[in-house]
């Protein structure tokens, strides 16, 4: 009898609803619609330019009908650690930011990510994306990350006002000309090199010296091939000595400084030059400075310098929950759209990973990057593209110790070769 009464009650409710005016019946129809896809996204975009850029992604996701839940965690290492701990602990986010690197290879191999093959096939990623990016996001024939942009890690950023004050009339086009410019900045009472004394920033600076001195051949033999003869060669030792020489142009406040605080020194004219990825451009943009007017940018000291690319991707933790998969698929499609990639890159300082975008809206430095990317012979990955996190971390430790102590170059050279041996 209770079942009959329940059915009768339900019928009474339905009949009453059917007799209501349309305006009152609307909530019943709305209730039958599927819930909006909800995505909790972990990322480390917290500086001024980064924060403005990620808001573009969040708004594009909302415009597509999704609900964006922002979980920003300062610092890439901390953010990645939280993401991995939550995945392993059974409480994963919907999506998470990683760099275009081997940072998430272990998570893929553990079967903890959903692939995005559907989006990759629809957009022909095999032909569209640069090979250094494909090499890290495609594993065993499956794509496991959606690339949002391309960052080049070793740009030279300089203050136009500082260069003018120091009497530097043209951009340096060789290592010797670079040191001449640094000496002029020092003589003019300007901090020559704005540097954040953190281990990953020392690796960026070292990579710039290696790429500009050794070209693509030496760079790839050392970082991609981990060739012992190359790592123990006089040419590699010369790179290490030149890297250490840069220390004499850094101010005493450098240790522990964040990268964006170093960028602020160039923006204010307190420092002349910084070697940093093109995410630094987002800070110039946020400070309303214009490339070519207030600051200059050099992708390398000559036209053969390899363009060391990385970027940002979203990965999607493994789940069979239909609602979560809907949210993941929607975010993958949103992130892949050309207009969003342009809007994001304008604020982030990067360039779109897609080649079929309207680049006219991007600034002078981005235009330079896009033009260089057309030459595949100049494309190479950053160290994290070729090295495992353990290998990269071991090399980073050596470089930081060498930078901050009186370690002989020979010892640093042997230690790096040993760190990259296996």
C-alpha positions in Angstrom: 0.0 0.0 0.0 2.9 2.4 0.7 4.1 2.1 -2.9 0.6 2.8 -4.2 0.4 5.9 -1.9 3.8 7.0 -3.1 2.8 6.7 -6.8 -0.4 8.5 -6.1 1.3 11.3 -4.4 3.8 11.6 -7.2 0.9 11.7 -9.7 -0.8 14.4 -7.7 2.4 16.5 -7.8 2.9 16.0 -11.5 -0.8 16.7 -12.3 -0.5 19.9 -10.3 2.6 20.9 -12.0 1.0 20.3 -15.4 -1.9 22.6 -14.5 0.4 25.4 -13.5 1.1 28.4 -15.8 4.3 28.0 -17.9 6.2 30.5 -15.8 5.7 28.2 -12.7 6.4 25.0 -14.6 9.8 26.2 -15.9 11.8 25.1 -12.7 10.6 21.5 -13.3 12.1 21.6 -16.9 15.3 23.3 -15.6 15.8 20.6 -13.0 15.9 18.0 -15.7 18.9 19.6 -17.4 22.4 18.1 -16.6 24.5 20.0 -14.2 27.1 22.3 -15.6 30.6 20.7 -15.9 32.6 21.6 -12.8 36.4 21.7 -12.9 38.7 22.2 -10.0 42.0 23.3 -11.6 45.3 23.3 -9.7 48.0 25.7 -11.0 50.8 27.9 -9.9 50.0 31.1 -11.9 50.1 33.6 -9.0 52.3 36.5 -10.1 50.7 39.6 -11.6 51.0 38.7 -15.3 50.3 35.0 -14.6 47.2 35.7 -12.6 45.8 37.9 -15.3 46.5 35.3 -17.9 44.8 32.4 -16.1 41.7 34.5 -15.6 41.3 34.3 -19.4 41.2 30.5 -19.3 38.8 30.5 -16.4 36.4 33.0 -18.2 36.6 31.0 -21.5 35.6 27.9 -19.5 32.7 29.7 -18.0 31.6 31.0 -21.3 31.6 27.5 -22.6 29.1 26.5 -19.9 31.5 25.2 -17.2 32.1 26.0 -13.6 35.8 26.9 -12.8 37.1 26.2 -9.3 40.4 27.9 -8.9 43.1 26.3 -6.7 46.2 28.4 -7.1 49.3 27.3 -5.2 52.4 29.5 -5.3 55.5 27.8 -6.7 55.7 25.1 -9.3 57.3 22.5 -7.1 54.7 23.0 -4.4 51.8 22.9 -6.8 53.0 19.7 -8.5 53.6 18.1 -5.2 50.0 18.9 -4.1 48.6 17.6 -7.4 50.5 14.3 -7.2 49.7 13.8 -3.5 46.0 14.3 -4.2 46.1 11.9 -7.2 47.8 9.2 -5.2 45.5 9.9 -2.2 42.4 9.3 -4.2 41.2 13.0 -4.1 42.4 14.3 -7.5 41.6 17.7 -9.0 39.7 17.7 -12.3 42.8 19.1 -14.0 46.3 20.4 -13.1 49.0 22.5 -14.7 52.4 21.0 -15.4 55.2 22.2 -17.6 55.8 20.6 -21.0 58.4 18.2 -19.7 58.9 14.8 -18.1 57.4 16.1 -14.8 54.3 13.9 -15.2 55.9 10.9 -16.9 55.7 8.8 -13.7 52.0 9.6 -13.3 51.3 8.5 -16.8 53.3 5.2 -16.3 51.3 4.6 -13.2 48.1 4.8 -15.2 46.8 7.8 -13.3 45.9 10.1 -16.1 43.1 10.1 -18.7 44.4 10.5 -22.3 43.1 13.3 -24.6 43.4 11.4 -27.9 40.0 12.5 -29.1 41.0 16.2 -29.0 44.5 15.4 -30.5 43.0 13.5 -33.5 40.4 16.2 -34.1 43.1 18.9 -34.2 45.7 16.8 -36.0 48.4 17.4 -33.3 50.8 15.0 -35.0 51.3 17.6 -37.7 50.4 20.7 -35.8 52.7 20.6 -32.7 56.5 21.0 -32.5 58.3 17.7 -32.0 60.0 18.7 -28.7 56.4 19.1 -27.3 55.0 15.9 -28.8 58.0 14.0 -27.4 56.9 14.6 -23.8 53.0 14.7 -24.0 52.7 11.6 -26.3 53.6 8.4 -24.5 53.1 4.9 -26.1 51.0 6.4 -28.8 48.6 8.3 -26.6 48.4 12.0 -25.7 48.2 12.7 -22.0 48.3 16.5 -21.8 46.8 19.5 -23.6 49.4 22.1 -24.4 48.3 25.7 -24.0 51.3 27.7 -25.0 55.0 27.7 -25.8 57.6 29.3 -23.5 61.2 29.9 -24.5 63.3 29.7 -21.4 66.4 31.7 -22.2 65.4 35.2 -23.4 67.6 38.2 -22.6 65.4 41.1 -21.3 66.9 44.5 -20.9 65.9 48.0 -19.8 66.0 50.5 -22.7 66.6 53.3 -20.1 69.4 51.5 -18.4 71.1 50.7 -21.7 70.9 54.3 -22.8 72.2 55.5 -19.4 75.2 53.1 -19.8 75.9 54.2 -23.3 75.0 50.8 -24.9 74.0 51.7 -28.4 73.1 48.2 -29.8 72.1 44.8 -28.6 75.0 42.5 -27.9 75.5 39.9 -30.6 78.1 37.7 -29.0 79.2 36.6 -25.5 82.1 39.1 -25.7 79.7 41.9 -26.6 77.4 40.8 -23.7 80.2 41.1 -21.2 81.2 44.5 -22.6 77.6 45.6 -22.1 77.5 44.2 -18.5 80.7 46.1 -17.7 79.2 49.4 -19.0 76.1 48.9 -16.9 78.3 48.3 -13.8 80.4 51.4 -14.6 77.1 53.5 -14.8 76.1 52.4 -11.3 73.4 50.0 -12.5 73.1 46.4 -11.4 74.2 44.6 -14.6 72.3 41.3 -14.1 69.0 40.9 -12.3 69.1 37.4 -11.0 67.0 35.4 -8.6 69.3 33.2 -6.6 67.2 30.0 -6.8 68.5 26.7 -8.1 66.1 26.5 -11.1 67.0 30.1 -12.1 70.6 29.1 -12.1 69.8 26.3 -14.5 68.0 28.7 -16.8 71.0 31.0 -16.8 73.4 28.1 -17.5 71.2 26.8 -20.3 71.3 30.2 -21.9 75.1 30.2 -21.8 75.3 26.7 -23.1 72.9 27.4 -26.0 74.6 30.6 -27.0 78.2 29.4 -26.8 77.8 25.8 -28.0 74.9 26.1 -30.4 72.3 23.4 -30.9 74.9 20.6 -31.5 76.7 21.0 -28.2 73.5 21.6 -26.3 71.8 18.5 -27.6 74.8 16.3 -27.1 75.1 17.4 -23.5 71.4 17.6 -22.5 69.5 15.2 -24.8 72.2 12.6 -25.4 74.0 13.0 -22.1 77.2 12.2 -24.1 80.0 11.7 -21.6 82.7 12.8 -23.9 80.9 16.0 -24.6 80.2 16.6 -20.9 83.8 16.1 -20.1 85.1 18.2 -23.0 87.0 21.5 -23.0 84.1 23.1 -24.7 81.7 22.2 -21.9 84.2 23.3 -19.3 84.4 26.7 -21.1 80.7 27.0 -20.8 80.9 26.4 -17.0 83.6 29.0 -16.6 81.5 31.6 -18.5 78.5 30.8 -16.5 80.4 31.4 -13.2 81.8 34.6 -14.6 78.2 36.0 -14.7 78.1 35.8 -10.9 80.3 38.9 -10.7 77.5 41.0 -12.3 74.9 40.1 -9.7 74.0 42.2 -6.6 74.3 40.9 -3.0 70.5 40.7 -2.6 70.2 38.0 -5.2 70.1 34.8 -3.1 66.5 33.6 -2.6 65.0 36.3 -4.8 61.9 35.3 -6.8 62.1 35.6 -10.6 59.4 38.2 -10.9 61.2 40.4 -8.3 64.3 40.2 -10.5 62.1 41.2 -13.5 60.8 44.2 -11.5 64.4 45.4 -11.1 64.7 45.6 -14.9 61.2 47.2 -15.2 62.3 50.0 -12.8 65.7 50.4 -14.5 67.5 49.4 -11.3 69.0 46.6 -13.2 70.0 46.4 -16.8 69.4 42.8 -17.9 67.8 39.6 -16.9 68.0 36.1 -18.4 64.6 34.5 -18.0 61.8 32.7 -19.8 59.2 34.7 -21.7 56.8 34.5 -18.8 58.8 37.5 -17.6 57.1 39.5 -20.4 53.8 39.1 -18.6 55.3 41.2 -15.8 56.3 44.0 -18.3 52.8 43.9 -19.7 51.3 44.1 -16.3 53.5 47.1 -15.6 52.1 48.7 -18.8 55.5 48.6 -20.5 55.8 48.1 -24.2 58.3 45.9 -26.0 60.6 48.0 -28.2 59.8 51.2 -26.3 60.5 50.5 -22.6 62.3 47.2 -22.8 64.1 45.0 -25.4 64.1 41.2 -25.9 66.7 38.9 -27.5 65.9 35.3 -28.1 69.6 34.7 -28.5 72.9 36.4 -29.3 72.9 35.2 -32.9 70.6 33.7 -35.5 71.8 30.2 -34.9 71.1 30.0 -31.2 68.6 27.2 -30.4 65.2 28.3 -29.3 64.7 26.3 -26.1 61.1 25.6 -25.7 58.8 24.3 -23.0 55.4 25.6 -22.1 52.4 24.9 -20.0 50.0 21.9 -20.2 46.9 20.7 -18.4 46.7 17.0 -17.4 43.6 15.2 -16.4 43.7 12.7 -13.5 42.2 9.3 -14.2 38.5 8.9 -13.5 35.5 7.0 -14.7 33.0 9.5 -13.3 30.9 10.8 -16.2 30.4 14.3 -14.9 34.2 14.7 -14.2 35.0 13.3 -17.7 32.6 15.9 -19.2 34.3 18.7 -17.3 37.8 17.4 -18.5 36.7 17.1 -22.1 35.2 20.6 -22.1 38.4 22.1 -20.6 40.6 20.3 -23.1 38.5 21.8 -26.0 38.5 25.3 -24.5 42.3 25.3 -23.9 42.9 24.1 -27.5 41.0 27.0 -29.1 43.2 29.5 -31.1 41.5 32.7 -29.7 42.0 31.6 -26.1 45.6 30.8 -26.7 46.2 34.2 -28.2 44.4 36.0 -25.3 46.3 33.9 -22.7 49.7 34.5 -24.4 49.2 38.3 -24.6 49.2 38.4 -20.8 51.4 35.4 -20.0 54.3 36.4 -22.3 54.3 33.1 -24.2 53.3 32.3 -27.8 50.4 30.0 -28.7 51.3 26.4 -29.3 49.0 26.3 -32.3 50.4 27.7 -35.6 47.0 28.6 -37.1 46.4 31.6 -34.9 46.1 35.3 -35.7 49.5 36.5 -34.4 48.9 40.2 -35.4 47.6 40.9 -31.9 50.8 39.7 -30.2 53.7 42.0 -29.3 57.1 42.5 -30.8 58.8 39.8 -28.7 56.1 37.2 -29.4 56.3 38.0 -33.1 60.1 37.3 -32.9 59.4 33.9 -31.2 56.7 32.9 -33.7 59.1 33.7 -36.6 61.9 31.7 -35.1 59.5 28.7 -34.5 59.0 28.5 -38.2 62.6 27.3 -38.5 62.4 23.8 -37.2 66.2 23.6 -37.2 66.3 26.0 -34.3 63.8 24.2 -32.1 65.1 22.3 -29.1 63.7 21.4 -25.7 64.7 22.8 -22.3 66.6 20.5 -20.0 63.4 19.1 -18.4 62.3 17.9 -21.9 65.3 15.6 -22.1 66.1 14.8 -18.5 64.1 13.0 -15.9 63.2 15.0 -12.8 65.9 13.2 -10.9 68.6 13.9 -13.5 67.6 17.5 -13.8 67.5 17.9 -10.1 70.9 16.4 -9.7 72.4 18.7 -12.3 70.6 21.7 -10.8 72.1 20.9 -7.4 75.6 20.9 -8.9 75.1 24.1 -10.8 73.8 25.9 -7.7 76.7 24.6 -5.5 79.1 25.7 -8.2 77.4 29.1 -8.5 77.4 29.8 -4.7 80.7 28.3 -3.6 84.4 28.1 -4.7 83.9 24.7 -6.3 86.4 24.3 -9.1 85.0 24.1 -12.6 86.6 20.6 -13.1 84.8 19.3 -10.1 81.5 20.7 -11.3 82.1 19.3 -14.8 82.7 15.8 -13.4 79.8 16.0 -11.1 77.4 16.9 -13.9 78.7 14.2 -16.1 78.2 11.7 -13.3 74.7 13.0 -12.5 73.7 12.5 -16.2 75.5 9.1 -16.7 72.5 6.9 -16.3 
